[in-house]
Amino acid sequence: MSRSRLGALAWAICAFGALAIAGGCATSRVVYERDGVSPEERDRDEQACLRSAMNVADARGVVANVQFDRDVYAHCMESRGYTVKSQ
């Protein structure tokens, strides 16, 4: 398997783990909504904001402790025109 595929696989595993951990700790579910957005665009926005909110690699690019910053994620989604709806 190529190095880029291994990196992508490691990122996907870390992202899934961070979401599972963050979701398990939440007392209420927060949903970001935006009128007129396609499911594909919403998915791209969520993925981009997830990447910006996660710190998964050290200076050498090695996967290290996964940290998810909810404030960074929220700011990213809001800057793309989404609003918060708590469920």
N, C-alpha and C positions, 0 to 999 in steps of 0.2 A: 504494500500500500504506500502511496506517495506521501511525502511529508505534508503537503497541503491538505490531502484528504484526512490524514491523521489529526491535523490541527482543527479542521472543520468538525470532525467527529468528536474531538475532545471538547470543543466549544459547545456543540449540541448537547452533549451529556451534562456539561456544567450548567447550561441554560435551563435544561429540564430540572436538574436538581435544585437550582436556585428558586425556580418557580414553585416547585413542590414544597420547599422549605418556607418560602414567603407565604404561600397560600395556606399552609398549615398553621402559621402563626397569626394570621389575620382573624379578627373578630367579626368583621363584615367584609363583604366582597365589594371592591371598587371597580366600576366599569367605566370606560371612557367612550363617549359617544360623539359622533359628528354627523350632521345631516349631509346626505349626498355622497358619502364615501362608499366606494365599492369594497366588497370583501377582500379583494386582492390588495387594494391600496391600504386598507386597515391592517392587514397582515404585515405588509412591508413596513408600515409606520411602527407597529408594535415590535417587530424584530429589530428595527433600527434603534428604538428607544431602549429595548432590552440590552442590546450591545453597549450602548452608551452608559447604561446604569450598572453594568457588571464589570468588576475588576477581577479577571480570572488568570492573568499571567504576570509573572515577575519580569524584571528587566531583560532577561534572556529569552522571553517568550515561552517559558515553561509554565504549565498550568500549576497554579498555586492555590492558596485559600480563595474560595469563591465568596465574593462580597457583593450584595445587591443593594443599591442605594435607591430606596423608594422615592426620595425627593427628586433625584435626578431623572428617574423614569417619569414621574408626574410632570415635572417641568418640560420634559421633552414632548410628552403627549399634548400638554396644554399649548406649547409653542406651535404645534401642528394643527391647532384649531379644535381639539377635542375638549369636551367638558366632562366633569366627574358626575357620575350617578352611583350613589351607594345602594347596595342591595342587601 
